[in-house]
């Protein structure tokens, strides 16, 4: 047997010993704060009356299905008393996130995942809610009215958004968490997870969701916070299980041996070779490859064990991909300063969701980017509300090689800040969903960033004339492959004609909820004839889509994989059958609220075309 294999065992055992030692020295406070804590059998004093309150306000969220200028399907529907519950079905008065399932990961616009993402972080979207009174939480109830099961984490914040002066230290505590699971319930439900007790009062709650296992959009109606004004008195029966303890127990039970046997095995392995445990015998590249499987916190812990591993853990090659989104609740200026010396070669950087409520300052972000931005190719900043114009200026000056920039839902960025993006001439992907980018800045970006392949302008409400934008895209962005114009308010057949003639490489086009497009003008026919490479086309809520449009798609766009025609009354089963027979790769077809396509037709199509997932929403 090669000496490498026992050395891998030694390295693994050594690492587990480090974790064990760290767990033994954990303070009582760390144990109490573990997100794996199981709900105790404690009871509050009968004199401590429970307060029950609905959310007062929605203060932040990552995405929603609705428009920025209405209440239909928006996150703002989570504020106040229920609008729908206990009814179930598809209702506009509920809160709906932008995506569901894995469809958005299977289309041409999908980004590659980051390496070294911890397996326990699977949140895709979030919403933050404030309540009138600060309480010590005893329960959080989520009223789910359609496709339940998306909520996977509930957190509480120590900050009081309504206090005249915020606390000096803001911290988040996980009340409950669970991996995504398939929920078979088709009816509305009141989700009541068992939460843990925390040692501070709160009136700021955050829900994080993962919709990857859902068959359709999840819909939430209200959130109820139960709590007491006084700190609960815990009984002696409180049962606490720390995450580190669970990991150690799992490790010990696999082969029926405890820590004594583990120590013996480690000692035996070390005695079999030199005192350094063969570490210096392993090729440098092999140790680097092994350490690539560690999460970022584990890499930092391992650096404290010995000089050799410290050298490996500080190697900039370990930080080519740096995903800091999973640590949004604790990442601050000090964290960035701590990482800066290691990240001189970072190419992919994810700071999405980070820095809010003063955790990261403009100065701290600027220092970090000046030290680490020269090699950046991809920068994810979704929902990073610390950003201002200075930050975008720093990005444009220090990241000359940047190819991908995501500013999704950075809705607090001032309009003038986006002018700096035009300096990033090598951009290939730009996501401006739910931002305040204005027409002048966007035209400048499109003029100078002619290498763009992926562009998202969904829900950009400050753009005055989308026909002008579409014309510029058609003239300048010849390499464009995907374009998201979700809920653009005024694009017409003229803009579509310019777009289709200039961007013939388009594989994905989202024109969902674009009210000014009319099939009678021939705009959808032109799309089908001029864009034969289309794989995804969303014409959501366009009431005018008709049989002619579907037949043109069937004839010209045989590579089509995803089609959404929700809400049309003009499409018949006959034209859809032609499409299903012609487009052999079709996997998603949304015919919700299509009056000619009833459940009987859907059932028949499901039997004839079992590889196609046909979505048919309903309202009870």
ROTORPA-785156 format. One line per 2 residues: number of its first residue (from 1); their letters; for each residue x, y, z of C-alpha. Coordinates in steps of 0.05 Angstrom, whole numbers. Layout:
NUM> A> X Y Z; ...
//
This chain:
1> XX> 0 0 0; 25 70 -17
3> XX> 49 110 44; 2 166 21
5> XX> -61 129 44; -40 120 118
7> XX> -19 192 117; -88 214 94
9> XX> -115 175 154; -66 209 201
11> XX> -84 278 174; -158 263 182
13> XX> -149 237 254; -105 297 270
15> XX> -159 344 245; -213 310 285
17> XX> -170 315 348; -165 390 336
19> XX> -240 396 330; -249 354 393
21> XX> -201 398 432; -237 460 407
23> XX> -304 431 427; -279 414 497
25> XX> -256 486 508; -320 516 482
27> XX> -352 564 531; -421 553 558
29> XX> -444 612 516; -420 579 452
31> XX> -458 516 469; -521 555 484
33> XX> -516 591 417; -508 529 374
35> XX> -558 527 317; -566 453 328
37> XX> -596 464 397; -659 423 406
39> XX> -720 456 436; -720 448 511
41> XX> -776 425 556; -774 492 591
43> XX> -835 532 608; -843 606 621
45> XX> -870 632 685; -946 634 685
47> XX> -941 708 704; -901 723 641
49> XX> -957 734 591; -944 713 520
51> XX> -948 767 466; -974 746 397
53> XX> -962 793 339; -962 794 263
55> XX> -906 827 224; -909 902 223
57> XX> -864 915 163; -822 879 111
59> XX> -754 913 113; -711 872 65
61> XX> -715 813 17; -674 781 -38
63> XX> -727 772 -92; -801 769 -106
65> XX> -847 749 -163; -886 813 -161
67> XX> -876 883 -187; -841 940 -151
69> XX> -901 984 -161; -958 939 -138
71> XX> -976 890 -83; -990 827 -125
73> XX> -944 770 -107; -896 816 -70
75> XX> -859 805 -4; -896 865 25
77> XX> -957 820 31; -924 787 91
79> XX> -937 848 134; -1001 847 175
81> XX> -1056 796 185; -1068 739 136
83> XX> -1100 756 69; -1114 684 46
85> XX> -1102 633 101; -1132 581 112
87> XX> -1150 579 38; -1099 546 -7
89> XX> -1081 559 -80; -1049 612 -123
91> XX> -1069 681 -96; -1040 749 -115
93> XX> -1046 773 -42; -989 728 -19
95> XX> -913 734 -18; -878 695 -73
97> XX> -804 689 -88; -776 696 -158
99> XX> -758 623 -172; -774 551 -153
101> XX> -746 482 -167; -681 474 -204
103> XX> -705 503 -270; -665 567 -263
105> XX> -602 526 -252; -614 488 -317
107> XX> -621 546 -365; -565 582 -404
109> XX> -562 641 -356; -544 596 -296
111> XX> -478 612 -261; -429 558 -239
113> XX> -431 543 -164; -375 566 -118
115> XX> -327 515 -89; -320 506 -14
117> XX> -392 524 2; -409 491 69
119> XX> -462 436 61; -504 464 117
121> XX> -516 530 80; -570 519 28
123> XX> -609 584 31; -629 614 -36
125> XX> -674 672 -15; -692 711 47
127> XX> -741 761 75; -733 803 139
129> XX> -793 825 180; -801 873 238
131> XX> -852 869 294; -881 922 339
133> XX> -854 896 405; -789 865 425
135> XX> -800 797 457; -762 734 476
137> XX> -787 687 422; -826 625 443
139> XX> -853 608 374; -852 631 302
141> XX> -910 609 258; -908 616 182
143> XX> -974 613 145; -961 577 79
145> XX> -1018 576 29; -987 544 -33
147> XX> -932 492 -42; -906 494 30
149> XX> -838 471 53; -790 525 27
151> XX> -771 555 95; -706 524 120
153> XX> -679 575 170; -708 625 219
155> XX> -663 676 252; -672 732 303
157> XX> -632 797 307; -612 834 370
159> XX> -621 902 335; -685 941 346
161> XX> -701 977 280; -748 1024 317
163> XX> -700 1044 372; -673 1116 370
165> XX> -602 1091 377; -583 1020 353
167> XX> -542 973 396; -467 978 390
169> XX> -463 904 373; -514 872 326
171> XX> -517 797 325; -561 744 292
173> XX> -582 680 325; -610 619 290
175> XX> -677 599 322; -688 539 277
177> XX> -656 507 216; -668 445 173
179> XX> -642 418 108; -690 424 49
181> XX> -742 369 51; -798 349 5
183> XX> -866 367 34; -924 328 4
185> XX> -978 372 33; -1020 405 -21
187> XX> -1063 446 26; -1047 509 65
189> XX> -1011 497 131; -989 534 192
191> XX> -915 517 197; -895 515 271
193> XX> -823 493 278; -793 481 347
195> XX> -748 540 360; -694 549 412
197> XX> -692 602 466; -645 661 459
199> XX> -618 708 512; -640 774 481
201> XX> -707 802 460; -721 814 386
203> XX> -770 846 339; -731 830 275
205> XX> -741 761 245; -710 733 182
207> XX> -736 674 141; -690 639 93
209> XX> -718 593 40; -696 539 -8
211> XX> -746 524 -63; -705 473 -101
213> XX> -750 414 -82; -815 449 -96
215> XX> -859 432 -155; -881 505 -162
217> XX> -876 573 -129; -884 574 -53
219> XX> -934 626 -27; -930 655 43
221> XX> -987 695 74; -964 718 143
223> XX> -914 708 199; -934 705 272
225> XX> -884 718 328; -900 691 397
227> XX> -858 714 455; -853 742 525
229> XX> -832 811 548; -790 781 605
231> XX> -735 731 595; -761 660 603
233> XX> -738 619 663; -712 553 636
235> XX> -725 489 673; -671 441 693
237> XX> -695 393 639; -667 437 584
239> XX> -633 392 534; -577 423 494
241> XX> -537 387 440; -479 424 409
243> XX> -462 416 336; -391 396 352
245> XX> -416 343 400; -460 314 346
247> XX> -403 311 297; -359 276 348
249> XX> -412 226 367; -424 210 295
251> XX> -351 199 284; -343 155 345
253> XX> -403 111 331; -384 93 260
255> XX> -336 39 282; -358 33 355
257> XX> -296 65 385; -290 124 432
259> XX> -237 179 437; -189 133 475
261> XX> -186 85 416; -179 143 368
263> XX> -119 169 408; -89 100 407
265> XX> -98 94 332; -67 162 322
267> XX> -8 146 367; 4 80 332
269> XX> 3 113 264; 51 167 286
271> XX> 99 116 316; 100 77 251
273> XX> 138 133 217; 177 196 232
275> XX> 152 242 288; 124 291 238
277> XX> 72 240 215; 98 237 144
279> XX> 69 305 129; 132 331 97
281> XX> 135 267 55; 71 284 19
283> XX> 76 326 -44; 57 398 -33
285> XX> 3 394 -86; -28 333 -53
287> XX> -36 368 14; -66 428 -23
289> XX> -115 382 -57; -136 351 9
291> XX> -146 419 42; -190 441 -16
293> XX> -245 399 14; -247 439 79
295> XX> -296 496 91; -267 565 103
297> XX> -275 563 180; -243 494 183
299> XX> -185 519 141; -175 576 190
301> XX> -177 528 249; -129 479 217
303> XX> -79 535 206; -70 538 282
305> XX> -46 466 290; 25 466 263
307> XX> 74 506 220; 68 460 160
309> XX> -8 463 157; -6 537 173
311> XX> 36 547 111; -13 507 69
313> XX> -75 541 99; -47 610 83
315> XX> -29 593 12; -67 642 -34
317> XX> -82 584 -80; -132 559 -28
319> XX> -172 623 -38; -181 626 -113
321> XX> -256 617 -100; -278 655 -38
323> XX> -351 646 -20; -368 689 41
325> XX> -443 690 32; -455 632 81
327> XX> -423 675 136; -464 738 123
329> XX> -488 740 196; -418 749 224
331> XX> -374 776 169; -348 846 183
333> XX> -290 892 169; -245 853 217
335> XX> -261 789 180; -242 820 113
337> XX> -177 847 142; -160 779 171
339> XX> -170 746 102; -137 800 60
341> XX> -66 774 62; -89 705 39
343> XX> -133 728 -18; -84 762 -65
345> XX> -100 712 -120; -176 708 -111
347> XX> -214 704 -177; -285 689 -154
349> XX> -311 729 -95; -381 722 -66
351> XX> -402 776 -16; -477 769 -28
353> XX> -522 785 32; -462 810 72
355> XX> -446 875 107; -516 900 123
357> XX> -532 940 186; -461 966 192
359> XX> -425 899 191; -382 922 132
361> XX> -363 994 120; -347 1027 54
363> XX> -275 1037 79; -269 964 99
365> XX> -295 939 32; -250 987 -6
367> XX> -188 965 31; -203 892 18
369> XX> -216 903 -56; -154 945 -66
371> XX> -113 888 -37; -149 831 -71
373> XX> -186 857 -132; -132 856 -185
375> XX> -145 784 -206; -221 784 -196
377> XX> -261 754 -253; -327 744 -217
379> XX> -358 788 -162; -425 771 -129
381> XX> -455 828 -88; -529 810 -87
383> XX> -567 846 -31; -504 879 -5
385> XX> -535 943 21; -471 974 47
387> XX> -453 990 -25; -452 1062 -49
389> XX> -424 1100 -108; -354 1099 -78
391> XX> -356 1022 -77; -374 1017 -150
393> XX> -320 1067 -167; -269 1024 -129
395> XX> -293 962 -166; -284 996 -233
397> XX> -214 1019 -215; -186 958 -180
399> XX> -218 900 -219; -194 909 -291
401> XX> -205 835 -307; -277 831 -281
403> XX> -323 790 -326; -383 778 -281
405> XX> -417 828 -234; -481 813 -196
407> XX> -516 871 -162; -584 837 -156
409> XX> -631 871 -107; -581 925 -88
411> XX> -640 972 -88; -606 1023 -43
413> XX> -552 1040 -93; -563 1111 -120
415> XX> -576 1116 -196; -512 1155 -210
417> XX> -469 1098 -182; -482 1054 -242
419> XX> -444 1100 -289; -379 1069 -263
421> XX> -397 1000 -290; -385 1026 -361
423> XX> -310 1025 -345; -312 949 -339
425> XX> -306 936 -414; -292 862 -406
427> XX> -359 846 -372; -393 783 -398
429> XX> -447 777 -345; -484 835 -311
431> XX> -543 826 -264; -581 889 -246
433> XX> -646 857 -223; -686 904 -177
435> XX> -636 961 -180; -647 1035 -193
437> XX> -604 1037 -255; -628 1093 -301
439> XX> -631 1096 -376; -571 1142 -388
441> XX> -524 1099 -345; -550 1034 -378
443> XX> -540 1061 -448; -468 1079 -429
445> XX> -457 1009 -402; -485 976 -464
447> XX> -442 1021 -509; -376 1004 -475
449> XX> -389 932 -452; -398 900 -519
451> XX> -373 832 -494; -436 820 -453
453> XX> -466 750 -460; -514 750 -401
455> XX> -555 811 -380; -610 815 -328
457> XX> -653 878 -325; -714 848 -291
459> XX> -756 897 -249; -712 957 -264
461> XX> -766 1009 -255; -724 1072 -267
463> XX> -714 1057 -342; -759 1104 -382
465> XX> -759 1072 -451; -743 999 -459
467> XX> -748 1004 -535; -686 1049 -535
469> XX> -650 999 -490; -670 941 -535
471> XX> -645 978 -596; -578 992 -563
473> XX> -572 919 -542; -586 896 -613
475> XX> -534 945 -641; -478 934 -591
477> XX> -486 866 -556; -479 818 -614
479> XX> -453 762 -568; -512 765 -521
481> XX> -538 695 -503; -588 710 -447
483> XX> -632 770 -431; -680 780 -374
485> XX> -731 835 -384; -779 810 -331
487> XX> -833 862 -316; -803 916 -361
489> XX> -861 964 -367; -860 992 -437
491> XX> -823 950 -489; -861 944 -554
493> XX> -857 906 -619; -806 957 -644
495> XX> -757 941 -589; -768 866 -599
497> XX> -753 873 -673; -687 909 -660
499> XX> -669 858 -608; -684 797 -650
501> XX> -647 824 -711; -585 844 -673
503> XX> -577 787 -621; -587 724 -661
505> XX> -546 683 -612; -599 690 -558
507> XX> -614 625 -523; -656 653 -466
509> XX> -706 709 -464; -752 728 -407
511> XX> -810 775 -427; -855 756 -370
513> XX> -906 808 -347; -889 856 -403
515> XX> -958 887 -414; -944 927 -477
517> XX> -927 868 -522; -984 845 -567
519> XX> -984 783 -609; -1025 817 -663
521> XX> -964 859 -682; -926 796 -701
523> XX> -871 807 -649; -871 736 -623
525> XX> -872 707 -694; -809 749 -709
527> XX> -776 724 -646; -789 651 -665
529> XX> -764 661 -736; -701 701 -720
531> XX> -679 665 -656; -674 591 -674
533> XX> -626 578 -616; -678 595 -562
535> XX> -677 545 -504; -718 586 -454
537> XX> -775 633 -469; -820 664 -416
539> XX> -882 700 -441; -914 699 -373
541> XX> -981 735 -365; -984 758 -437
543> XX> -1057 748 -452; -1048 755 -527
545> XX> -1003 695 -540; -1041 652 -591
547> XX> -1037 587 -631; -998 621 -687
549> XX> -942 639 -638; -939 568 -610
551> XX> -937 537 -680; -881 585 -701
553> XX> -841 563 -640; -855 490 -657
555> XX> -829 500 -728; -769 546 -715
557> XX> -745 534 -644; -737 459 -639
559> XX> -683 467 -584; -733 498 -536
561> XX> -728 470 -465; -770 517 -423
563> XX> -833 555 -442; -880 596 -398
565> XX> -946 620 -428; -984 629 -362
567> XX> -1049 667 -368; -1065 664 -442
569> XX> -1135 647 -466; -1115 641 -539
571> XX> -1075 576 -540; -1109 510 -556
573> XX> -1089 438 -540; -1077 425 -614
575> XX> -1021 477 -620; -989 455 -556
577> XX> -988 383 -581; -950 406 -643
579> XX> -900 441 -598; -891 380 -554
581> XX> -881 335 -614; -831 382 -647
583> XX> -789 404 -588; -759 339 -564
585> XX> -717 373 -510; -776 409 -478
587> XX> -775 397 -402; -816 454 -372
589> XX> -883 480 -397; -924 527 -354
591> XX> -997 532 -376; -1026 558 -311
593> XX> -1090 599 -320; -1093 581 -394
595> XX> -1168 575 -401; -1167 525 -459
597> XX> -1118 479 -424; -1157 444 -370
599> XX> -1134 389 -322; -1159 335 -370
601> XX> -1114 361 -425; -1055 366 -377
603> XX> -1066 294 -355; -1068 271 -428
605> XX> -1003 309 -444; -969 280 -382
607> XX> -984 210 -408; -962 224 -479
609> XX> -900 265 -461; -875 239 -393
611> XX> -808 276 -397; -842 344 -397
613> XX> -861 376 -330; -926 412 -344
615> XX> -945 464 -292; -1018 480 -280
617> XX> -1031 527 -222; -1099 531 -188
619> XX> -1140 573 -140; -1191 542 -94
//
